[in-house]
Amino acid sequence: MPTVDDLTRALRGSDLRVTRPRLAVLEAVHEHPHADTETVLRAARLMLGAVSHQAVYDVLRVLTDAGLLRRIEPAGSVARYEARTGDNHHHAVCRGCGAIVDVDCAVGHAPCLTASGSNGFVVDEAEVVYWGRCPACTAT
């Protein structure tokens, strides 16, 4: 878990002003990987007291645009946020409880998969979602 100093350096390194809401949202996403907006909002409110939904949405957008957070949207799920950025990892999603975990790139160099035909696109990322049941759901 990064310290407040680490988070402050990350914001400044992205040319962003350091504010309490930005620090709280960054910390919340680090503490709750793959968190939805409501989870981030609750965590930020615990740290700050009052903070509006709109402020959290705005901070999530700014931090995502700056590359400090990554937004993922598995099929059938609300948007979720993670602090693991800058690599081309994937996710496994449980069909039972919705748990999401990181899965490192399966083979080769980013973007992990080579498209059979790119139709002129310069591919820089491949998104793979593995679906199944987590250990807890499999045991029940």
C-alpha positions in Angstrom: 0.0 0.0 0.0 1.5 3.3 -1.0 2.0 6.1 1.6 0.4 9.5 1.4 3.8 10.8 0.2 3.8 8.2 -2.6 0.3 9.2 -3.7 1.3 12.9 -3.5 4.4 12.3 -5.7 2.2 10.3 -8.2 -0.3 13.2 -8.4 2.5 15.8 -8.9 4.3 13.5 -11.3 1.1 13.6 -13.5 1.0 17.4 -13.2 -2.1 17.2 -11.1 -2.8 19.5 -8.1 -2.7 17.6 -4.8 -6.1 17.8 -3.1 -7.7 15.9 -0.3 -10.4 14.3 -2.5 -7.7 13.1 -5.0 -5.6 11.6 -2.3 -8.6 10.0 -0.7 -9.8 8.5 -3.9 -6.4 7.2 -4.9 -6.0 5.7 -1.4 -9.4 4.1 -1.6 -8.7 2.4 -4.9 -5.4 1.1 -3.7 -7.1 -0.3 -0.6 -10.0 -1.8 -2.6 -8.8 -3.1 -6.0 -11.5 -3.3 -8.6 -13.8 -1.1 -6.5 -17.0 0.3 -8.0 -17.8 4.0 -7.6 -20.0 3.4 -4.5 -17.2 1.6 -2.7 -14.8 4.4 -3.5 -17.3 7.0 -2.3 -17.8 5.2 1.0 -14.1 4.9 1.6 -13.5 8.5 0.6 -16.2 9.6 3.0 -14.6 7.7 5.8 -11.3 9.5 5.2 -12.8 13.0 4.5 -16.1 13.2 6.1 -18.3 14.8 3.5 -17.6 14.5 -0.2 -20.2 14.5 -3.0 -20.9 11.8 -5.5 -20.0 14.3 -8.3 -16.7 15.1 -6.7 -15.7 11.4 -6.6 -16.9 10.9 -10.2 -14.8 13.9 -11.3 -11.7 12.7 -9.4 -12.1 9.2 -10.8 -12.3 10.7 -14.4 -9.2 12.9 -13.8 -7.1 10.2 -12.3 -8.1 7.8 -15.1 -7.3 10.3 -17.8 -3.9 10.9 -16.1 -3.2 7.2 -16.1 -3.1 6.9 -12.3 -6.2 4.6 -12.4 -7.6 2.2 -14.9 -11.3 1.8 -15.5 -12.6 -1.7 -16.3 -16.1 -2.8 -17.2 -16.6 -6.5 -17.3 -19.8 -7.5 -19.1 -22.9 -7.1 -16.8 -20.9 -5.1 -14.2 -20.7 -1.4 -13.3 -17.5 0.4 -13.9 -14.7 -0.5 -11.6 -11.4 1.1 -10.9 -7.9 -0.2 -10.1 -4.5 1.3 -9.4 -2.6 -1.3 -11.4 -1.8 0.6 -14.6 0.9 0.7 -17.2 0.9 -3.0 -17.9 -1.4 -5.2 -20.0 -2.8 -7.5 -17.4 -6.2 -9.1 -17.6 -8.9 -10.1 -15.2 -10.8 -13.2 -14.0 -14.4 -12.6 -12.9 -16.5 -15.0 -10.8 -19.9 -15.8 -12.3 -21.2 -16.5 -8.8 -20.2 -13.6 -6.6 -18.7 -11.1 -9.1 -15.2 -11.1 -7.5 -12.5 -9.8 -9.8 -8.8 -10.7 -9.6 -5.8 -9.7 -11.7 -4.4 -12.2 -14.2 -0.9 -11.4 -15.6 -0.5 -11.4 -19.4 -0.7 -15.0 -20.5 2.0 -15.2 -23.2 4.4 -12.9 -25.0 4.8 -9.2 -25.1 2.1 -6.6 -24.7 -0.5 -6.6 -26.1 -0.3 -10.4 -25.3 -2.4 -11.4 -28.3 -1.7 -10.7 -31.9 -4.8 -10.0 -33.9 -5.2 -12.2 -37.0 -6.1 -9.1 -38.9 -5.8 -5.6 -37.5 -7.7 -3.8 -40.3 -5.1 -1.1 -40.2 -5.3 -0.5 -36.4 -2.1 -0.1 -34.5 -3.0 -2.4 -31.5 -1.5 -1.4 -28.2 -3.7 -3.3 -25.8 -5.6 -6.5 -25.7 -8.4 -7.0 -23.2 -9.0 -10.6 -22.0 -11.6 -11.5 -19.4 -11.6 -15.0 -17.9 -15.0 -16.1 -16.6 -15.6 -18.9 -14.1 -16.2 -19.5 -10.4 -13.9 -18.4 -7.6 -12.7 -20.9 -5.0 -15.4 -19.7 -2.5 -18.2 -20.1 -4.9 -16.9 -23.5 -6.2 -16.8 -24.8 -2.6 -20.5 -24.1 -2.1 
